[in-house]
């Protein structure tokens, strides 16, 4: 079974809104929402892949990213390991450079069912963090 290593950016602004992109209708997990990112290439660190992928997908230049954990998930045809990074400092304004729909969502309002299953643990953690900040 193919095993993909993926760098994922949780782009969060000062209002605790998170930038999301929608997967294309022709991709694996079509039309679901996702945190931007992509495959880690051979010889590349997860953070290097994150910086490259976010520039390609969202047009931003990451100036600081904090590793916040990882998740493994096995789908029918592929195993993925997601390496999550919190990105709160960047240059530019994120947008869907590949033509994909995008949106900002309040951290407390993330809905796990809108994302591929590999993201559900992270979404639960982000929602819990948002709830703690609100109290």
N, C-alpha and C positions, 0 to 999 in steps of 0.2 A: 504494500500500500504506500502511495506517495505521502511524504511528510513535508509540509510547508512550514517554514519559519516566517512569521509576519510581524513587522513593526507597526504599531497602532498608536496614533496620536489623539489624546483627549484634549482638544483645543478648548480652553475655558477662559472666558473673558472676566473682567472685573465684576460683572453682574451675576456671576456664576451661571452663565448660559454656556452651553456646549454646542460646538459646530458639528453638524452631521451632514452626511452625503447619502444619496440614495443609490443603491446598486442598480446597474443597468438591467433591463428586462431580459437580456440575453446571457447574463452571468449566473454563476452558481449563487443560490439564495437570491434570486431575482427580485427586484423592487423593495428589498428590505433596507432599512436604514443602517448606517454604519459610521464608525469613527474612521476618519481618513487614515490611510497607510497602505502598506503593500509588502510584497515579498522581499526578504533579505537575500541579496545576491551573494554569490560565492566570494569570500574574502572581505565581506562588508560586516561591520558590527551592526547590532540592532539600532543603535543611535544614529549611525551613518545612514542606514536605510531609512529611518524615520525622517531625517532632514531632507534627503533626496526625494522621498515619496511625497512629503507635504509640499515641497516646492513644485513638484510635477502636478499634483492633484488640486492643490488649493492656492498656489501662487504665493505662499508666505515663506519667509526666511525665519526659521526657528532660531531664537537667540538663547533659549534655555529650555531644557526638557528634563524632567525627573522620572526615572524608572519607578513605576508603581506596581509592579508585579507581572505575572504572566498567567496564561490559562491554556490547557491542552484540551482539545476536543476532537473526537473521531466521528466523522460523517460516514455515510455508506462507502464513498469512493476516495476519501482523503482524510488524513490526520493533520490538524493544524496546531501549531503552538503560537499563540499571540503574545507578543511582548508589548505591554502597555506603558505609555509615557504620558505624563501630565505636561501639557504645553500651555504655559500662562504668559510667556514672553515671546513675542515674534514681531517681525516687521512686515508691513503690508496688511491687506484686508483679505481674509480667506473667501474664496469663491470657487465654484465648480468649474475648474479649468477644462475638464474633459466633457463639459456639457451636461453633467449630472445635476439633478435637482439638489438643492441644499437648503439648510435652515438652521437657525439657532433655537435651542430648546433649553428652558430652565432645568438645571440639574435635578431638581426635585420632581420634575415632570417627565423624566425619561420613562419609557414603557418598554420593558424587556421583550415583550412579544413582537415588537416592531423590528428587532435585531436578530441576526443569526444566533443560534443557541450558544456558540462559543463566547459570546459577549455577556450572557446573562449574569454571571457571577460579578463581573465588574459593574454592571448597571445596578445590581442590588447594593453593592458597596458605595457607589456614588449617591444613590438615593438615601442610604442610611447617613452618609456624611452630610448631605444637605439637610436632613431632618435634625441632626444634632446641631448644625449651625443655626437653624431656625429657633431652637429652644434657648 
